[in-house]
Each structure stands twice: as C-alpha cells, then as structure tokens.
Amino acid sequence: MRPVAGIATERPGAAKGSRPLRAILRSVCVGPLVRLLGGLADRARRAGRYERSARLFHACRAIAERWLGPAHPEVVTLLNNLGVLCKYRGHFAEGWEIYRRALTITEATLGPRDPRVAVIYHNLAGLAHAEGRHTVAEPYARRGLELREQALGPDHPDVAADVAALGAILDGQGRHDEAETLYRRALAVFAKHLGSEHEDLAVTFNNLAALCQVTGRLAEAEQLYERALAIKERVLGARHPEVGVTLNNLAVLHRRRGGPDGGAARALYRRALSIFKASLGAHHPRTATCRANYQRLLRETNPSGGGVASHPGGQILSPPSAARRG
C-alpha cells in the first residue's frame, strides 16, 4: 500500500527520535482519519448504499491495520461494523470470519464480560438469524442480552435492541408467545427513550406484524405494517431495503386476504422487488424471497402462467439491528 498522504514514514537510517514522532502522528492523524472514514462507511450502510459502504470500510481497515496495528480498538470497531455490512449484503461466511476475529481480540484485551463483548454477541446472533439458523443464533443472543443488561440495566435502548433480537430469533423457531412478549417489551423501551420516529421502533413493528399475521390477527398485522412503513419511509427514505421488507410483507398479507385479481399485492411486490434489486442485487436472499412470492402470486392469479413458489408464509423478518454502542 502507498503511504497515506500527509503522514510521515520511517526510512532506513532514520534518527532514533523519529519513533516517538511516528507514535504521535499515529494518534493525531491516523486515528481521526480512521474514525472519519469508518463513520462515512457506516452512514452509507445505514442509507442502504452497500457497495459504497464496503469500499470505504475495506480502505479504512487497511489503513487502520497498517498504522495502528491489527489488535487496536479502532480496528475492532471497524471489524464489527464491517460484519454488520456483510450480514446486510448476504456475505455470511465473511461475516462469521470477521466477527470471530473481533470477538477474539475484544475478549483478550477487555475480558469476556465487558459490555463491548455483548455488542459482538448481539451481531453474531443477527448474522445467524439472517441465515435462518435460529437455534445457532439463540445462545449468542442470550449471552449478549445477559452481559448488556448487567452493565446497563433493563430500561436501556441497547438492552431493548437485544430483547427485540432475541424475540425475532424465537419467532423464527415458532415460539410466538415468547417472541411477542419480548417484542412488546422492546417497543415500550424504544418508545420511551427514542421517540415515535426511530428505525428500531419500525423494525420491531414489522416483526411483530409478521408474528400477528402468522397467528391469524390480520387486522392488527396490517396496522403494524403500516406504522412500520410510514416510519421507515420518513427516517430511511422510500428506496431503502428496509422499506422493501415491509412492502413485501404487506403484499403477503394482501395475498392471504385475497382479492379479485391480486392487484394490490402485485403492486407492492413490484415496488419491493425494484428496491431489492437496486440496493441488494438480483441474487440476495431478500430479493430471491420477494421474487418467489411475486411469482407465486402470478401463478395463483393466472394458473396458465409459470412461476416459482415461495416458502410458506413469505414474510421477511428484519434481522436484529446492529448494536449501536458498546
């Protein structure tokens, strides 16, 4: 890699006094640069601009590992956030490798019960959940919740994020009563501390709506989906992948209710597919699920046409959200 612009590098024969100078330059120049680039990468990820986010994260990681060292706290932060991005992009194997490295470094430097370890357990649970491996996700989610609740107490938004994450994992196992209790507990804390216009609130509304739909409470499910969609569109923008999640789920709900020609569901599926293809690509698991749902609808409303059936249900649960703070 070429030297970072504006940062001195040592050369053979450099004076002995250059080493302290290099350490000062690292802390004064490299640290802020890494935090700036990492912040831009994470902002792009939150906006659904995943390819731009990946480019920024990888460039930032290379700088941080070279100039700060592979076990520096800034590197661990980058690894954790890059793992979150891998989950959203569907790059699961890369995500596992990155999180395990971050966990090893964090436990070695801070100890196994530090709250920052809880962040990585939370995100490991989210990665397994996104893969559909809910029994693998559960122990990670419970461990993260235990550590964070001990550090912050039960009435904290980060603890509520862990509670909602565990709810989504139990929901995926069919343990709907337990999941609903956890979702509603998390919603109460989010509403109290984050207000009525926050992504975590919308994601949990979406997941609770999917649970209501599975358990036959279609009117309540529709109200919750509409609330989730309105918040997501205002907070994240109309073309964000999370908006596509709720559009897909609303389409599934409309299909289940039935209609003369499935027109409402078709429009929702088309909009969700457009979002997923643009932001995630044609082969991402969310795109594939939505496309299969849409093709199933076309087959049902036009029996002579072809189509690929989706899995039963067809809803998409949002994975547990990325932990915001350690």
KOLBA-835138 format. One record per residue: residue in one letter; x, y, z of N, C-alpha, C, CB in turn. Coordinates in steps of 0.05 Angstrom, whole numbers, padded with zeros to 5 digits, always signed. Glycine has a CB too. Layout:
N
AXYZXYZXYZXYZ/...
end
This chain:
326
M+00017-00024+00000+00000+00000+00000+00018+00025+00000-00019+00000+00025/R+00010+00045-00014+00024+00070-00015+00021+00085+00012+00015+00088-00038/P+00041+00100+00021+00038+00115+00046+00014+00133+00045+00063+00131+00051/V+00001+00137+00068-00022+00155+00070-00012+00183+00067-00037+00151+00097/A-00026+00199+00050-00017+00226+00045-00016+00242+00071-00036+00240+00026/G+00006+00256+00074+00009+00274+00096+00019+00261+00122-00017+00287+00102/I+00025+00235+00121+00035+00221+00144+00063+00211+00139+00016+00197+00152/A+00082+00219+00156+00110+00212+00152+00114+00182+00156+00128+00227+00171/T+00132+00170+00140+00140+00143+00144+00170+00141+00150+00133+00126+00118/E+00177+00120+00164+00205+00117+00171+00221+00106+00147+00209+00099+00196/R+00245+00114+00145+00263+00103+00125+00288+00092+00139+00271+00125+00104/P+00302+00074+00125+00327+00064+00137+00345+00087+00145+00341+00045+00118/G+00356+00085+00168+00375+00105+00178+00362+00129+00191+00391+00115+00155/A+00335+00127+00195+00321+00149+00208+00332+00153+00236+00291+00145+00208/A+00331+00177+00246+00341+00183+00273+00324+00168+00293+00341+00213+00278/K+00336+00162+00317+00322+00148+00338+00298+00164+00347+00341+00143+00361/G+00299+00190+00346+00276+00206+00356+00252+00205+00338+00285+00234+00358/S+00254+00192+00314+00232+00191+00296+00210+00172+00306+00241+00182+00268/R+00217+00152+00323+00196+00133+00332+00176+00146+00350+00209+00110+00347/P+00183+00162+00369+00162+00177+00384+00146+00195+00366+00175+00193+00407/L+00159+00207+00347+00144+00225+00329+00123+00208+00313+00163+00239+00309/R+00131+00185+00304+00113+00168+00290+00089+00160+00307+00127+00142+00279/A+00094+00154+00333+00072+00147+00351+00053+00171+00354+00082+00139+00378/I+00064+00195+00356+00047+00219+00358+00030+00223+00333+00064+00244+00363/L+00043+00219+00310+00029+00222+00284+00006+00202+00282+00048+00219+00261/R+00011+00177+00292-00010+00157+00291-00034+00166+00307+00000+00131+00303/S-00030+00176+00331-00052+00183+00348-00066+00209+00338-00043+00187+00377/V-00050+00228+00328-00061+00254+00320-00074+00252+00292-00040+00275+00320/C-00062+00237+00274-00071+00238+00246-00087+00213+00238-00047+00241+00228/V-00076+00189+00244-00088+00165+00234-00114+00159+00248-00069+00141+00237/G-00114+00162+00275-00139+00156+00290-00163+00172+00280-00135+00162+00319/P-00161+00199+00278-00184+00214+00267-00191+00207+00238-00177+00244+00268/L-00170+00201+00222-00176+00193+00194-00192+00167+00193-00150+00190+00178/V-00184+00148+00210-00198+00122+00210-00227+00126+00220-00183+00102+00229/R-00231+00142+00241-00258+00147+00251-00275+00161+00230-00257+00164+00277/L-00263+00180+00215-00278+00194+00195-00287+00175+00173-00261+00217+00182/L-00268+00159+00162-00275+00141+00140-00294+00119+00150-00250+00128+00129/G-00290+00110+00175-00308+00090+00186-00336+00101+00189-00298+00080+00212/G-00338+00126+00198-00364+00139+00201-00378+00142+00174-00361+00166+00214/L-00363+00150+00153-00375+00152+00127-00384+00125+00116-00354+00164+00107/A-00369+00104+00122-00376+00077+00113-00402+00068+00127-00354+00057+00118/D-00403+00073+00153-00427+00065+00168-00452+00081+00159-00423+00067+00198/R-00448+00106+00153-00470+00123+00144-00480+00113+00117-00461+00152+00141/A-00462+00105+00099-00471+00094+00074-00486+00067+00078-00446+00089+00055/R-00477+00051+00097-00491+00026+00103-00519+00032+00113-00476+00010+00123/R-00522+00051+00131-00549+00057+00141-00567+00068+00120-00546+00077+00164/A-00556+00081+00100-00572+00092+00078-00578+00071+00057-00557+00115+00065/G-00568+00046+00061-00573+00025+00041-00554+00026+00017-00601+00027+00031/R-00533+00041+00019-00513+00043-00003-00490+00024+00003-00502+00073-00007/Y-00496-00002-00001-00478-00023+00010-00452-00025-00005-00492-00049+00009/E-00451-00021-00031-00426-00023-00046-00407-00001-00038-00431-00023-00076/R-00418+00023-00036-00401+00046-00027-00391+00041+00001-00417+00072-00028/S-00408+00031+00019-00400+00026+00046-00378+00005+00047-00424+00016+00062/A-00380-00016+00031-00359-00037+00031-00332-00025+00022-00367-00060+00012/R-00332-00008+00001-00307+00003-00008-00294+00020+00013-00311+00021-00033/L-00310+00036+00027-00299+00053+00048-00289+00037+00072-00320+00073+00058/F-00304+00017+00080-00295+00000+00102-00269-00014+00096-00317-00021+00109/H-00266-00025+00072-00242-00040+00066-00217-00022+00064-00245-00056+00040/A-00221+00002+00053-00199+00021+00052-00191+00030+00080-00207+00046+00035/C-00212+00035+00097-00207+00044+00124-00193+00022+00140-00233+00052+00138/R-00202-00003+00137-00190-00025+00151-00160-00028+00144-00205-00051+00145/A-00154-00025+00118-00126-00028+00110-00108-00006+00123-00123-00026+00080/I-00118+00018+00124-00103+00040+00137-00100+00034+00167-00117+00067+00133/A-00121+00026+00180-00120+00022+00209-00102-00001+00216-00148+00017+00220/E-00103-00023+00202-00086-00046+00209-00057-00040+00204-00095-00070+00192/R-00051-00024+00183-00023-00018+00178-00011+00001+00198-00020-00007+00150/W-00026+00022+00204-00015+00044+00220-00021+00042+00250-00026+00070+00210/L-00042+00028+00257-00049+00026+00286-00044-00002+00297-00078+00033+00290/G-00043-00022+00279-00038-00050+00288-00064-00066+00287-00027-00050+00317/P-00061-00092+00283-00085-00109+00278-00103-00113+00302-00076-00136+00268/A-00093-00107+00326-00109-00111+00351-00118-00085+00363-00094-00128+00371/H-00115-00063+00349-00122-00036+00360-00152-00034+00363-00111-00014+00342/P-00162-00020+00384-00191-00017+00387-00205-00005+00362-00197+00002+00411/E-00192+00013+00348-00205+00023+00324-00209+00001+00302-00188+00046+00312/V-00190-00017+00301-00193-00040+00283-00216-00058+00291-00167-00056+00281/V-00219-00062+00317-00242-00079+00326-00268-00066+00319-00240-00083+00357/T-00270-00040+00323-00295-00026+00316-00301-00029+00286-00293+00004+00323/L-00281-00026+00269-00284-00030+00240-00293-00058+00234-00258-00023+00225/L-00281-00078+00246-00288-00106+00241-00317-00111+00248-00270-00125+00257/N-00326-00100+00271-00353-00104+00280-00372-00092+00260-00358-00092+00308/N-00367-00067+00251-00385-00053+00233-00384-00066+00205-00378-00024+00231/L-00361-00076+00197-00359-00090+00171-00375-00116+00172-00329-00096+00164/G-00375-00129+00195-00391-00153+00198-00421-00147+00195-00386-00166+00226/V-00430-00125+00206-00458-00117+00202-00464-00114+00172-00464-00090+00217/L-00446-00100+00158-00450-00097+00129-00451-00124+00115-00427-00079+00117/C-00434-00142+00122-00434-00169+00110-00461-00182+00113-00412-00187+00122/K-00473-00179+00137-00500-00190+00141-00520-00179+00121-00509-00185+00170/Y-00520-00152+00118-00540-00140+00101-00535-00146+00071-00540-00110+00105/R-00510-00151+00064-00504-00158+00036-00507-00188+00031-00475-00150+00030/G-00512-00204+00052-00515-00232+00048-00488-00247+00046-00531-00238+00024/H-00466-00234+00054-00439-00246+00053-00434-00259+00081-00417-00224+00047/F-00447-00281+00085-00448-00293+00112-00421-00305+00121-00470-00313+00114/A-00408-00319+00103-00383-00332+00111-00362-00311+00119-00372-00349+00088/E-00361-00289+00103-00342-00267+00110-00350-00255+00137-00342-00246+00088/G-00376-00252+00142-00385-00241+00167-00376-00257+00191-00415-00238+00167/W-00379-00284+00189-00371-00301+00211-00341-00298+00217-00378-00331+00205/E-00325-00298+00196-00296-00295+00199-00289-00269+00213-00282-00297+00172/I-00302-00248+00204-00296-00221+00215-00304-00219+00245-00309-00199+00199/Y-00329-00228+00251-00338-00227+00278-00321-00244+00297-00367-00235+00280/R-00314-00267+00289-00298-00284+00306-00271-00272+00312-00294-00312+00294/R-00260-00259+00293-00234-00245+00298-00239-00222+00317-00222-00234+00271/A-00260-00206+00313-00266-00184+00331-00271-00194+00359-00290-00168+00321/L-00285-00216+00362-00291-00227+00389-00265-00237+00402-00310-00251+00387/T-00248-00250+00388-00223-00259+00399-00206-00236+00410-00206-00275+00379/I-00203-00215+00394-00188-00192+00403-00201-00178+00427-00185-00171+00379/T-00227-00174+00426-00241-00160+00447-00240-00175+00474-00270-00154+00440/E-00244-00201+00473-00243-00217+00498-00215-00217+00509-00253-00245+00493/A-00195-00218+00492-00167-00219+00501-00158-00193+00513-00148-00226+00478/T-00168-00170+00502-00159-00144+00512-00176-00133+00534-00158-00125+00489/L-00202-00139+00534-00221-00127+00553-00233-00146+00573-00243-00113+00538/G-00231-00172+00567-00243-00192+00584-00270-00201+00573-00246-00182+00613/P-00278-00225+00581-00302-00237+00569-00328-00225+00578-00303-00266+00574/R-00328-00208+00598-00353-00197+00609-00356-00167+00603-00356-00202+00638/D-00338-00156+00588-00340-00127+00581-00365-00123+00564-00314-00118+00567/P-00379-00100+00568-00403-00094+00551-00397-00093+00521-00414-00068+00559/R-00372-00087+00514-00366-00086+00485-00365-00115+00473-00339-00073+00481/V-00361-00135+00490-00364-00162+00481-00393-00168+00474-00354-00182+00502/A-00412-00156+00489-00440-00160+00484-00448-00151+00456-00457-00146+00505/V-00436-00129+00447-00442-00119+00420-00436-00140+00399-00425-00094+00414/I-00414-00154+00402-00407-00174+00382-00425-00199+00384-00377-00183+00385/Y-00432-00207+00408-00451-00229+00411-00478-00222+00398-00455-00236+00441/H-00487-00198+00403-00512-00188+00390-00510-00191+00360-00518-00159+00398/N-00488-00183+00349-00486-00183+00320-00481-00211+00309-00464-00164+00312/L-00468-00228+00324-00466-00256+00316-00494-00269+00315-00448-00272+00335/A-00511-00262+00334-00538-00272+00334-00553-00262+00309-00553-00264+00360/G-00549-00236+00303-00562-00225+00279-00553-00239+00254-00556-00196+00278/L-00527-00246+00252-00517-00259+00228-00530-00287+00225-00486-00261+00229/A-00530-00302+00247-00542-00329+00246-00572-00327+00239-00538-00344+00272/H-00586-00307+00251-00614-00303+00245-00618-00297+00215-00625-00280+00262/A-00602-00280+00204-00604-00273+00175-00601-00298+00158-00584-00252+00168/E-00585-00317+00167-00581-00342+00152-00604-00361+00156-00555-00355+00160/G-00622-00355+00175-00644-00374+00181-00636-00395+00201-00654-00386+00157/R-00613-00392+00214-00603-00413+00234-00610-00403+00262-00572-00418+00231/H-00636-00405+00269-00646-00393+00293-00636-00407+00318-00676-00393+00293/T-00632-00433+00317-00622-00447+00341-00592-00440+00346-00625-00477+00338/V-00577-00434+00325-00550-00425+00328-00550-00397+00340-00535-00426+00301/A-00569-00380+00331-00569-00352+00339-00577-00349+00369-00589-00337+00322/E-00594-00367+00379-00605-00362+00406-00584-00359+00428-00624-00385+00413/P-00564-00377+00431-00545-00374+00453-00529-00348+00451-00526-00397+00454/Y-00522-00340+00426-00508-00314+00423-00526-00291+00432-00500-00310+00393/A-00551-00292+00425-00569-00270+00433-00573-00269+00463-00597-00274+00419/R-00576-00292+00476-00579-00293+00505-00554-00284+00519-00587-00321+00514/R-00531-00291+00509-00506-00282+00522-00503-00252+00519-00482-00297+00509/G-00508-00241+00496-00506-00212+00492-00526-00197+00510-00511-00205+00464/L-00550-00207+00512-00570-00194+00530-00562-00195+00559-00597-00208+00526/E-00551-00218+00568-00543-00221+00595-00521-00201+00602-00533-00250+00601/L-00501-00199+00585-00478-00181+00591-00487-00152+00590-00456-00185+00570/R-00504-00144+00571-00511-00116+00568-00531-00108+00590-00524-00111+00541/E-00549-00126+00598-00568-00119+00619-00553-00116+00646-00590-00141+00622/Q-00533-00131+00650-00517-00128+00675-00503-00101+00675-00496-00151+00677/A-00494-00092+00652-00479-00067+00650-00497-00042+00650-00462-00067+00626/L-00521-00044+00637-00537-00020+00632-00564-00020+00647-00542-00017+00603/G-00573-00043+00656-00599-00045+00668-00620-00051+00647-00606-00019+00683/P-00644-00059+00656-00664-00068+00636-00677-00046+00620-00686-00083+00651/D-00677-00021+00630-00691+00001+00617-00672+00018+00600-00706+00018+00637/H-00659+00006+00581-00640+00020+00564-00645+00012+00535-00610+00013+00573/P-00643+00031+00516-00648+00024+00488-00630+00002+00477-00645+00048+00471/D-00605+00000+00485-00588-00021+00475-00597-00048+00485-00559-00015+00482/V-00606-00049+00510-00616-00074+00521-00642-00081+00506-00622-00071+00552/A-00659-00061+00501-00683-00066+00485-00677-00078+00458-00700-00041+00483/A-00655-00068+00445-00647-00079+00419-00640-00109+00422-00623-00064+00408/D-00627-00116+00444-00621-00144+00449-00646-00160+00454-00602-00147+00473/V-00665-00148+00468-00691-00162+00474-00706-00166+00447-00708-00145+00493/A-00707-00146+00430-00721-00149+00405-00707-00170+00387-00722-00122+00390/A-00680-00171+00388-00665-00190+00373-00672-00218+00382-00635-00185+00376/L-00673-00223+00407-00680-00249+00418-00709-00256+00409-00677-00251+00448/G-00726-00236+00410-00754-00241+00401-00755-00251+00372-00770-00216+00404/A-00740-00238+00355-00740-00246+00327-00730-00275+00323-00723-00227+00310/I-00710-00282+00339-00698-00309+00338-00718-00330+00348-00672-00311+00354/L-00732-00325+00370-00752-00343+00380-00776-00345+00361-00761-00335+00408/D-00783-00322+00349-00804-00322+00329-00797-00341+00306-00808-00293+00318/G-00772-00340+00297-00763-00357+00276-00765-00387+00283-00736-00350+00268/Q-00764-00393+00309-00767-00420+00318-00796-00429+00322-00751-00424+00344/G-00815-00410+00318-00843-00416+00322-00852-00412+00351-00848-00444+00314/R-00836-00400+00367-00843-00395+00395-00856-00367+00398-00817-00397+00414/H-00880-00365+00387-00892-00339+00382-00900-00325+00408-00917-00343+00365/D-00910-00339+00428-00918-00326+00453-00894-00312+00466-00931-00346+00472/E-00872-00327+00468-00847-00316+00480-00838-00292+00463-00825-00337+00482/A-00838-00295+00437-00828-00274+00420-00845-00249+00423-00828-00283+00390/E-00872-00252+00424-00889-00228+00426-00884-00213+00452-00918-00237+00424/T-00880-00228+00474-00874-00214+00499-00849-00198+00497-00871-00235+00522/L-00828-00209+00484-00803-00194+00481-00806-00170+00462-00781-00213+00470/Y-00820-00174+00440-00825-00151+00422-00838-00128+00436-00842-00160+00397/R-00859-00134+00451-00874-00112+00464-00858-00099+00486-00900-00123+00476/R-00841-00115+00500-00823-00103+00520-00804-00084+00507-00807-00125+00535/A-00792-00092+00484-00773-00075+00470-00787-00050+00459-00760-00090+00446/L-00811-00053+00449-00825-00029+00438-00830-00008+00460-00852-00038+00425/A-00837-00017+00484-00842+00002+00505-00817+00018+00512-00852-00013+00530/V-00794+00005+00512-00769+00019+00518-00761+00038+00495-00746-00001+00524/F-00764+00028+00470-00757+00045+00447-00775+00070+00447-00761+00029+00421/A-00801+00067+00451-00819+00090+00451-00812+00109+00473-00848+00081+00453/K-00804+00099+00496-00798+00117+00519-00772+00133+00514-00795+00100+00544/H-00752+00120+00503-00725+00133+00501-00718+00144+00474-00704+00113+00509/L-00730+00132+00452-00722+00140+00425-00744+00156+00411-00715+00116+00409/G-00768+00157+00422-00790+00171+00410-00804+00154+00389-00779+00196+00396/S-00823+00166+00375-00840+00152+00357-00830+00150+00328-00867+00165+00357/E-00807+00161+00323-00796+00162+00296-00767+00151+00296-00797+00190+00284/H-00764+00125+00299-00737+00113+00301-00737+00086+00286-00728+00110+00330/E-00715+00080+00273-00713+00056+00257-00718+00031+00274-00686+00054+00244/D-00707+00030+00299-00711+00006+00316-00740+00001+00322-00695+00009+00342/L-00755+00023+00326-00784+00020+00331-00797+00009+00306-00796+00048+00338/A-00790+00019+00282-00803+00009+00258-00797-00020+00252-00794+00027+00234/V-00771-00028+00256-00763-00055+00251-00779-00074+00270-00733-00059+00255/T-00782-00066+00295-00796-00083+00314-00826-00084+00307-00792-00074+00342/F-00838-00062+00298-00866-00062+00289-00869-00082+00266-00874-00034+00280/N-00850-00082+00247-00851-00100+00224-00851-00129+00234-00827-00095+00205/N-00833-00135+00253-00830-00163+00262-00854-00172+00278-00805-00166+00278/L-00865-00154+00295-00889-00160+00310-00913-00164+00291-00896-00139+00330/A-00914-00148+00270-00935-00151+00250-00934-00178+00236-00934-00129+00229/A-00910-00187+00230-00907-00214+00217-00916-00236+00236-00878-00218+00209/L-00910-00232+00262-00920-00252+00282-00950-00252+00283-00908-00245+00310/C-00962-00228+00284-00992-00226+00284-01004-00239+00259-01001-00197+00286/Q-00991-00236+00237-01001-00248+00212-01000-00278+00213-00984-00238+00188/V-00978-00289+00223-00975-00318+00225-00996-00330+00244-00947-00326+00235/T-01003-00315+00266-01022-00325+00285-01050-00317+00279-01014-00314+00313/G-01055-00306+00255-01082-00301+00246-01095-00275+00253-01099-00322+00256/R-01080-00256+00264-01091-00230+00271-01085-00210+00249-01079-00220+00299/L-01099-00213+00227-01092-00199+00202-01097-00169+00205-01108-00210+00179/A-01118-00160+00218-01124-00131+00220-01102-00118+00237-01151-00126+00233/E-01094-00130+00259-01072-00119+00275-01046-00119+00259-01069-00134+00301/A-01041-00140+00244-01016-00141+00228-01015-00119+00208-01015-00168+00214/E-01037-00113+00195-01037-00092+00175-01032-00065+00187-01064-00091+00160/Q-01044-00059+00210-01039-00034+00224-01010-00031+00232-01057-00032+00250/L-00998-00052+00241-00970-00051+00249-00951-00048+00225-00962-00076+00265/Y-00957-00062+00203-00942-00058+00179-00943-00029+00169-00951-00078+00157/E-00967-00018+00170-00970+00010+00160-00954+00029+00177-01000+00018+00160/R-00954+00024+00204-00938+00041+00221-00908+00038+00215-00944+00034+00251/A-00900+00013+00212-00872+00008+00206-00864+00022+00180-00866-00022+00205/L-00881+00019+00159-00874+00030+00133-00872+00061+00134-00895+00022+00113/A-00891+00073+00148-00891+00103+00149-00865+00113+00163-00915+00113+00165/I-00857+00100+00185-00832+00108+00198-00808+00104+00181-00829+00093+00225/K-00806+00080+00168-00783+00074+00152-00780+00094+00129-00785+00045+00141/E-00803+00100+00116-00801+00118+00093-00792+00146+00102-00828+00120+00079/R-00801+00155+00125-00793+00181+00135-00764+00182+00144-00812+00191+00157/V-00756+00161+00158-00730+00161+00171-00708+00151+00152-00730+00143+00196/L-00714+00131+00135-00694+00118+00119-00695+00126+00089-00696+00089+00121/G-00719+00135+00080-00723+00141+00052-00738+00119+00038-00696+00146+00038/A-00752+00126+00016-00770+00108+00003-00757+00085-00011-00787+00123-00016/R-00730+00087-00017-00716+00066-00032-00697+00050-00014-00701+00078-00054/H-00700+00051+00012-00683+00036+00030-00692+00007+00030-00683+00048+00058/P-00673-00012+00033-00680-00041+00033-00700-00047+00056-00656-00057+00037/E-00699-00034+00078-00718-00039+00100-00746-00032+00092-00710-00024+00125/V-00750-00012+00075-00776-00006+00064-00786-00029+00047-00775+00020+00047/G-00768-00041+00031-00775-00064+00015-00785-00088+00032-00752-00073-00001/V-00773-00092+00055-00781-00113+00073-00810-00111+00080-00764-00113+00099/T-00819-00087+00089-00846-00083+00097-00865-00084+00074-00849-00057+00113/L-00857-00073+00051-00874-00075+00027-00879-00104+00019-00860-00060+00003/N-00858-00121+00020-00861-00149+00015-00881-00162+00034-00835-00164+00016/N-00879-00155+00059-00896-00167+00080-00925-00158+00077-00886-00161+00107/L-00929-00133+00070-00956-00124+00064-00968-00138+00040-00956-00093+00060/A-00952-00143+00021-00961-00158-00003-00970-00186+00005-00940-00159-00025/V-00954-00199+00022-00961-00226+00031-00988-00225+00046-00940-00237+00050/L-00992-00204+00062-01017-00201+00077-01041-00197+00057-01015-00177+00096/H-01037-00180+00037-01059-00176+00018-01065-00201+00002-01051-00153-00002/R-01044-00216-00004-01048-00241-00019-01064-00261-00001-01022-00254-00027/R-01058-00262+00024-01072-00280+00042-01101-00272+00045-01059-00281+00070/R-01107-00246+00046-01134-00237+00048-01150-00242+00022-01135-00208+00055/G-01136-00243+00000-01149-00249-00025-01160-00223-00038-01172-00269-00022/G-01167-00225-00063-01178-00203-00078-01185-00212-00105-01157-00179-00080/P-01199-00195-00120-01208-00204-00147-01186-00212-00166-01224-00183-00159/D-01163-00198-00165-01142-00204-00183-01114-00202-00171-01144-00187-00208/G-01113-00197-00145-01087-00194-00132-01073-00168-00139-01070-00217-00138/G-01088-00148-00148-01075-00124-00158-01059-00109-00137-01096-00106-00169/A-01070-00107-00113-01056-00092-00091-01030-00106-00084-01074-00089-00066/A-01031-00133-00082-01007-00148-00075-00986-00146-00097-01014-00177-00069/R-00995-00147-00122-00976-00145-00145-00961-00119-00144-00991-00148-00171/A-00975-00097-00139-00963-00071-00139-00942-00069-00116-00983-00048-00135/L-00949-00080-00093-00930-00079-00071-00905-00096-00077-00944-00089-00045/Y-00909-00120-00088-00887-00137-00094-00868-00124-00115-00897-00164-00105/R-00880-00112-00135-00864-00099-00156-00847-00077-00144-00882-00087-00178/R-00859-00061-00126-00843-00039-00114-00821-00051-00096-00861-00021-00097/A-00827-00071-00080-00807-00084-00063-00784-00096-00080-00819-00105-00045/L-00791-00110-00102-00771-00122-00119-00753-00101-00131-00784-00138-00141/S-00764-00078-00139-00748-00057-00151-00727-00046-00131-00766-00034-00160/I-00736-00043-00106-00718-00034-00085-00696-00055-00080-00733-00028-00059/F-00703-00080-00076-00684-00101-00070-00663-00104-00093-00698-00127-00065/K-00672-00104-00117-00654-00108-00140-00634-00085-00141-00669-00110-00166/A-00644-00060-00136-00626-00037-00139-00606-00036-00116-00643-00011-00139/S-00614-00043-00092-00597-00040-00069-00582-00065-00061-00613-00030-00045/L-00593-00089-00066-00581-00113-00057-00571-00131-00079-00601-00129-00040/G-00582-00127-00103-00574-00144-00126-00595-00166-00130-00547-00156-00121/A-00593-00179-00153-00613-00198-00161-00611-00225-00146-00610-00204-00191/H-00588-00230-00133-00585-00257-00121-00585-00256-00090-00559-00269-00130/H-00590-00233-00079-00591-00231-00050-00615-00247-00039-00593-00202-00040/P-00613-00260-00015-00635-00275-00004-00662-00260-00003-00628-00286+00023/R-00661-00235+00004-00686-00219+00006-00698-00216-00022-00681-00192+00019/T-00681-00211-00042-00691-00208-00069-00704-00234-00078-00669-00200-00088/A-00690-00256-00072-00700-00283-00080-00727-00289-00067-00680-00304-00073/T-00730-00283-00041-00755-00288-00028-00778-00272-00040-00752-00282+00002/C-00773-00246-00044-00793-00229-00055-00801-00238-00084-00784-00200-00055/R-00781-00245-00100-00786-00253-00127-00803-00279-00127-00760-00257-00143/A-00796-00298-00109-00811-00323-00108-00840-00318-00099-00798-00342-00089/N-00843-00299-00080-00871-00292-00071-00887-00280-00094-00869-00272-00048/Y-00874-00263-00110-00888-00250-00132-00895-00270-00153-00870-00228-00144/Q-00877-00288-00159-00883-00308-00180-00905-00327-00171-00857-00323-00186/R-00905-00333-00145-00927-00350-00135-00954-00336-00138-00922-00356-00105/L-00955-00310-00132-00979-00295-00136-00988-00295-00165-00976-00265-00127/L-00969-00291-00184-00976-00292-00212-00987-00319-00220-00952-00285-00229/R-00976-00340-00209-00985-00367-00216-01014-00371-00205-00967-00388-00204/E-01019-00361-00180-01045-00364-00168-01067-00349-00183-01045-00355-00139/T-01060-00325-00193-01080-00308-00206-01081-00313-00236-01074-00279-00201/N-01061-00329-00247-01061-00336-00275-01051-00364-00277-01043-00316-00292/P-01068-00384-00272-01060-00411-00270-01045-00422-00294-01083-00429-00264/S-01049-00410-00317-01036-00420-00341-01007-00410-00343-01051-00411-00366/G-01000-00391-00326-00972-00380-00327-00953-00396-00310-00972-00351-00319/G-00928-00391-00314-00908-00405-00298-00902-00390-00272-00882-00408-00313/G-00885-00401-00256-00877-00387-00231-00864-00406-00212-00902-00374-00218/V-00849-00394-00194-00835-00410-00174-00848-00404-00147-00805-00403-00173/A-00856-00424-00133-00870-00420-00107-00850-00411-00086-00884-00446-00098/S-00859-00393-00068-00842-00385-00046-00845-00405-00023-00849-00356-00037/H-00829-00401-00002-00833-00417+00022-00859-00409+00035-00809-00413+00042/P-00871-00426+00051-00896-00419+00064-00894-00393+00079-00905-00442+00083/G-00914-00377+00078-00914-00351+00092-00904-00329+00074-00897-00353+00117/G-00878-00329+00070-00866-00309+00052-00858-00283+00065-00885-00303+00030/Q-00864-00280+00091-00856-00255+00104-00825-00254+00108-00870-00252+00131/I-00815-00230+00110-00786-00226+00115-00784-00213+00142-00772-00210+00093/L-00771-00226+00161-00766-00213+00187-00739-00198+00184-00764-00233+00210/S-00739-00173+00193-00713-00159+00194-00695-00172+00214-00718-00128+00200/P-00670-00176+00207-00651-00187+00227-00649-00168+00251-00624-00192+00215/P-00640-00177+00274-00634-00160+00296-00617-00136+00288-00621-00175+00319/S-00624-00113+00297-00609-00089+00288-00581-00089+00298-00624-00064+00297/A-00564-00075+00283-00536-00072+00292-00534-00057+00318-00519-00058+00270/A-00519-00068+00337-00516-00055+00363-00503-00028+00359-00500-00072+00382/R-00514-00007+00371-00505+00020+00366-00480+00027+00383-00527+00040+00371/R-00480+00018+00407-00459+00026+00426-00449+00002+00441-00469+00048+00445/G-00425+00004+00451-00415-00017+00468-00420-00010+00497-00385-00022+00464/
end
